[in-house]
Structures are given as C-alpha cells and as structure tokens.
Amino acid sequence: MTRFDSIERAVADIAAGKAVVVVDDEDRENEGDLIFAAEKATPELVAFMVRYTSGYLCVPLDGDDCDRLGLPPMYATNQDKHGTAYTVTVDAREGIGTGISASDRAATMRLLANPESGANDFTRPGHVVPLRAKEGGVLRRPGHTEAAVDLARMADLRPAGVICEIVSQKDEGAMAQTDELRVFADEHNLALISIADLIAWRRKHEKHVLRIAEARIPTRHGEFTAVGYTSIYDEVEHVALVRGDIAGPDGDGSDVLVRVHSECLTGDVFGSLRCDCGPQLDAALDMVAQEGRGVVLYMRGHEGRGIGLMHKLQAYQLQDAGSDTVDANLELGLPADARDYGIGAQILVDLGISSMRLLTNNPAKRVGLDGYGLQITDRVPMPLRANAENLTYLRTKRDRMGHDLIGLDEYEANQNTAQPGTAL
C-alpha cells in the first residue's frame, strides 16, 4: 500500500512556497498533480512543473475571484467528463513577454492570486488556464481544482493554486500512477497526499453544520425536543431528537445514551420487513425515553447505506435475483457502505455531548464517530428483530459486515417455529 504524508506537512509546505503531490481517487482520474500556491509562483517552480508534467498549467480560483476577474467559462456548456470548470485563458497585460516562458507564466499566476488585480489587468486568450473551483472545495467535488484552493486557504494564503498532471517517467505516453508518484515525491523531497485524506481532515477539523431550529415533539415513546441542523456544503437536513438535560448532573455532557440512525424510508416509514431499520428506530426512541436522557440522531442522506433511494431499490431487484446486500451494491458499481458519520459527530458535539454510550450493533459506526472530541465509553446492543424476509439481510450484516447480532443464531436454529417479526 502506498505511503501518504500528513495533511499538516502538505499545508506547511504550501505555506512555505513548495510544491506538493496530490493524488485523486483511483476510480476518478487516478492521477497525481503537482500543486503549489499561485501567490508563491516563481520561474523555478513553474519550470520544475513544466519539466515533469503535461505542461498544461492551470490556476484554480474560487468563484468570487473568477467573477471579479471577468473569467467566464471556456465553453457555455461544460462537457468535461469530470466537470473541470475551465475558464477563458489569460496572460498578464503588463510586464511579460510572449506569455509562455516560466517567468511570464509565474507573473500571470501571481497576478491572478493578487486581490488588487482586476479584469483589465489581463489579456485574453493567454497561456495560463484559470479554473473555477466548487464552493465548499473537496467536500463538494473531490478534484485537484478544489484541493489546490483548499490547501492554499488552509495555509492562510489567497485561495488560488497552480496544478498540472505529472507524467510517467516509465511510459512517456501515460500519466504517473500512485506507486511511481511516491518514488517521485521522495526523490524531490515533496509531500504526497491523497484527496481522500484531505476530505477526512477537513471533516474532522472544520465545522460543517448549522443549528436551524428547535421544537417540542410529543411521540408515543414520550416527549422529545427536535433540534434541526443543515449541512453547510450539501444542504442535507438532519434532526436530533433530544430527551432530558444533555449536560447531565455534572454539567459536562458525559455518559449520554446516543443512537445515530441512518434514514430508511422503506423501513422507518413504510414498515418494510426487508430490513430491521424501523424496529431499531422504535427501540432506540423507547430506550432513550426510558433512560430519561439521551439523543436519537436521525441522519438524512444515508438511505441504503448512503447509496440513495433509487439505487437501493435497484439493489433490492438484485437481491431478489439472489445477490446479498453487499454484492448487490457492488454489482451496481457502488460501495457496500458509503455512509460518513463526520457530520453526525459534529452535531453531537454541538449538542454538548462529551462522552456517550452508543446504541448500535455495528462496530464500524463506533470507528466512524471516533475522534471529533467525542469519547465512546460503551457500545449498547440493539434488540434484534428478525423475520423470514430480513433473515438473509441480517446474516449478511453479521457475516460480511461484522455486526454483532445477539440472538440471530438462536433465531436461525428455531426459524421453523418462530413467527415473522418475532423480537429476539
């Protein structure tokens, strides 16, 4: 497995005017880009980039700067398969020659990063290709464009970078892949990071939720306070059902009973017997109500373990044809579990929780919530509700996804006499 460097090292190198190597997902471009901050552009950095890359040097900028500098899309309808937002090309109007030399391009790059520059400071077309980064950076689009702007911001520099794809030294007709990029980075004393690690770092260290509203919600399990949140970058809405005083007797939010529940329209609302989601939600609300203090966090955007409702229905078709729940997702080209719990962890922290007893049969959920200033002191098992329709689903959760399903072995041994829906 390829060794990646820390995000902290990459940010420090960007701040110091060095280049870093950034790798995207192998299912995307599967390429590595040299990246440095545009305001730190020098003839030496540009020449180094030209020597080891395709030479098609681009300058990612945030949307506000693109608008301020009068940089419209290169083509009205973006047809790039990865959605790279090319704008019109530019050169600096003053102080350069033809615009193509390393010195000229470095000057244009610095001018693009300069907050005092304006649209009239550039000629069009030119030899530098500005790109428009998505608002929200790699959390909205996991591309090199957004990674460059994110790294510059994290280094307390202007949100403008310089990027270009590194070519293979083994095969001049190909782009360098991850193993070769590690060797390249070591040879030139450069940090090598992945966009996946950058996404994880931002999710852990930045706040991405807003508390919107609170309201009293009487339920058959008792009265809760519904606290509504929205995710800043994807605008997905979540709700925490809070029972009692979260601060607790010591006022520190410790030892709170918590259930983080992934939305399931078919199970939670329609009462589908294909899964155990609805019964788990009911059980969690009942357990928290009986405790008198706790939270049931309802996570939207987790339908079908994060693949979405339509894909979940397609997966059901494959399951009816013989695939289990894991293989069905994989056959659709989707991950077995695409959920991310970072937003959930941030909501729990915002509610004032410092430590919790987590209601779950899924050990991976504990890992997903770990960190973020939270301490998980115990994992409290959820009651099992097995039936003839969800037996294969539950077996797959146990055998392939590591869920600890107490009572499933007993149900299997007695399934000829057990009634559908029997709780064990």
DOKOLFI-694276 format. One record per residue (C-alpha): x, y, z; residue in one letter. Coordinates in steps of 0.001 Angstrom, whole numbers, plus 500000, padded with zeros to 6 digits. Layout:
N
XYZA ...
//
This chain:
424
500000500000500000M 501276503457499090T 502523505595501961R 500972509061502130F 502272512047504066D 500281514072506570S 497959516880505583I 499761519070508119E 503063518619506286R 501455519427502935A 499870522615504292V 503176523714505821A 504960523094502509D 502330525069500582I 502706527955503039A 506479527838502559A 506172528096498783G 506911524457497987K 505014522141495667A 503201519019496856V 501885515961495021V 498150515288495337V 496536512026494223V 492843511645493498D 490698508504493683D 491668505525491541E 488066505390490290D 488256509002489138R 491238510327487139E 493685508189489155N 496375510817488594E 498736512889490659G 499079516634490259D 501885518916491279L 500280521726493260I 501603524958494725F 500081528270495793A 499636530757492952A 500882533697495021E 504118531753495602K 504723531126491889A 508342531576490791T 510076530875487471P 511850527965489180E 508617526372490414L 506954526795487034V 509971525376485199A 510011522366487545F 506310521824486908M 506712522064483134V 509580519562483197R 507677516805484998Y 504078517357483914T 501957517608480794S 502689521341480703G 499015522319480640Y 499308524563483687L 496063525631485342C 495251528078488134V 492261527080490282P 490433530076491798L 487335530440493906D 484145531594492235G 484229535135493626D 487684535757492181D 486650534332488807C 483735536761488731D 485866539695489890R 488473538990487210L 485930538539484420G 486703534876483752L 483692533250482076P 483563529531481225P 485707528473478288M 482588526882476790Y 478992527655477739A 478035524003478336T 480665522054480247N 481196518693478545Q 484262517588480523D 483524514134481964K 484866515152485366H 483246518588485327G 486509520548485345T 485404524179485080A 487828525708482576Y 487580529450482028T 489000531605479260V 492797531598479183T 494760534686480198V 498132536429480267D 499202539358482400A 498728542561480398R 501929544213481608E 505444543129482493G 505768539945480442I 506989538866477018G 505032536397474895T 503444534857477981G 504746531305477540I 508044531377479440S 508271530128483007A 508917533692484149S 505920535044482231D 503551532353483441R 504696532807487036A 503923536524486755A 500440535783485401T 499813533286488194M 500805535749490897R 498591538393489315L 495620536007489330L 496175535495493060A 496554539210493784N 493413540594495494P 494128544031493985E 494095542831490368S 491113543309488085G 489729542107484789A 491621544763482829N 494963543506484135D 494773540506481785F 494646539821478069T 492549537018476597R 493352534431475304P 496627533641477002G 498949530902478183H 497547530253481675V 494268528379482232V 492216529546485230P 489753527027486689L 486656527748488756R 486611525691491968A 483369524497493517K 482279526314496648E 482955524002499553G 486106522610497979G 486844518894498118V 483769518350500292L 481644519210497255R 483891517951494454R 486899515673495116P 489075517125492356G 492547518615492099H 490990522012491336T 489279522109494711E 492245520519496503A 494520523330495329A 492180526054496585V 491607524223499877D 495338523781500513L 496015527454499812A 493253528516502210R 494470526119504883M 497942527674504520A 496432531151505152D 497160532194501582L 494937533519498833R 492517530825497544P 494434530253494324A 496682527384493315G 498645526073490366V 498137522493489201I 499290520150486465C 499263516365485968E 502548514501486476I 503583512325483536V 505115508889483892S 508879508616483563Q 508438504934482685K 505920505431479885D 506006508863478258E 502555508292476799G 500917507801480187A 500317509638483415M 502172508610486567A 500290506299488915Q 500419506169492696T 503470503932493225D 505548505960490780E 504314509181492372L 505598508022495770R 509050507469494272V 508886510855492516F 507877512650495716A 510695511027497686D 513285511858495017E 512329515549495124H 511534515773498852N 507870516556498216L 504863515658500329A 502476513141498765L 498863513294499954I 495524511970498767S 492341513928498224I 490580511304500357A 492833512215503289D 492244515923502659L 488485515354502774I 488800513398506018A 490992516108507563W 488538518876506722R 485580516898508020R 487360516324511305K 488768519807511875H 486124522148510445E 482534522777511457K 480118521941508667H 476709522078510336V 474355524869511333L 471715524608514044R 468496525902512479I 465521525281514773A 464200523534517898E 460678522313518599A 458823520106521070R 457872516725519588I 455456514522521573P 455731510869520464T 454267507558521581R 457603506992523312H 457414510262525212G 458280513891524622E 461469514906522801F 462975518166521600T 463688518055517869A 466828520043517033V 467205520657513300G 470544521006511533Y 471658521591507977T 474964520657506416S 476714523768505110I 478014522342501851Y 475477519757500700D 472416521319502405E 471238517924503693V 468998518348506736E 469335516249509893H 467373516144513143V 468380515212516672A 465608514028518994L 466800515062522440V 465405513734525704R 466180515378529026G 469139517515530029D 472147516561527904I 474535518433530195A 473652515969532939G 474254516173536676P 477892517157536259D 477140519719533537G 479710518241531152D 477581516230528708G 479114512937529773S 477712509402529605D 474843510263527240V 472857507421525653L 473043508036521882V 471655506374518789R 472892507566515369V 470217506294512979H 470605506275509194S 467432507255507380E 465494504415505747C 462276505463504048L 461186501909503321T 461813500637506836G 461182503704509005D 458067504967507195V 456611502087505165F 457401499370507705G 459306497212505218S 460242493775506530L 463306493598504269R 465412495345506925C 465339495983510662D 465637499781510441C 462125500660511585G 462214498416514663P 465682499732515530Q 464421503325515390L 461454502475517606D 463673500609520044A 466152503488520222A 463433506046520943L 461991503779523616D 465385503113525252M 466290506816525302V 462850507711526660A 463199505153529449Q 466699506433530218E 465265509932530572G 468357511488528984R 469787510889525553G 469722511579521825V 468420509797518748V 470181511459515826L 468359510892512533Y 470874511192509687M 469467512131506287R 471395511238503142G 472185507750504475H 469449505937502546E 470599502469501518G 473852502874503486R 474485506071501580G 473731504977498002I 470346506723497788G 466756505553497467L 466697504738493738M 469926502771493935H 468564500960496978K 465506499873495019L 467782498676492216Q 469780496746494806A 466541495159496024Y 465963493864492490Q 469384492227492512L 468753490787495978Q 465516489228494740D 467609487600491999A 469967486045494549G 472595488648495487S 473115489594499103D 473003493222500226T 476771493703499879V 477124492109496448D 474062493954495139A 475713497301495874N 478983496173494329L 477212494917491195E 475770498414490796L 479289499840490975G 478608501272494434L 480347500773497783P 478900498320500281A 478631501191502764D 479030504814501640A 477965506476504888R 480075509101506577D 479492509921510222Y 481553513103510441G 478518515388510215I 476777513303512854G 479753513627515170A 479753517401514740Q 476050517548515609I 476640515531518775L 479447517876519789V 477213520894519104D 474573519379521392L 477140519427524175G 477946515721524317I 481445514873525511S 481105511135526088S 478413508643525171M 477131505121525310R 476431504274521674L 473330502278520763L 474457500087517857T 475214496553516721N 477690497887514162N 481280498215515455P 482192500264512353A 479838503012513499K 481946503398516614R 485029503854514450V 483196506350512224G 482252508517515200L 485574508271516990D 487506511489517364G 485878514893516881Y 486335515469520613G 483893512654521434L 484557509704523712Q 482584506475523297I 482586504770526678T 480389501800525790D 478535500140522938R 474988499206523921V 473482496436521745P 470181496986519992M 467455494337520291P 467216492048517277L 464006491803515285R 464338489018512740A 461747487682510322N 461612485474507259A 462003488471504927E 465103490007506517N 466951486848507571L 469383486915504630T 469929490646505183Y 470757490079508851L 473064487175508047R 474970489398505634T 475299492132508247K 476703489585510683R 478885487513508349D 480183490131505902R 479906493456507712M 480883492423511223G 477656493350513011H 477201491843516455D 473640490496516264L 472827488873519578I 470081486282519146G 470437485669515416L 471986482231515912D 469066481303518140E 466564482582515595Y 468203480579512818E 468052477445514942A 464354477971515589N 463241479645512364Q 460836476851511526N 458745477721514580T 459462481446515042A 456804483864513850Q 457693486638511367P 458507489799513274G 459397487976516481T 461841490021518532A 464745488086519978L 
//
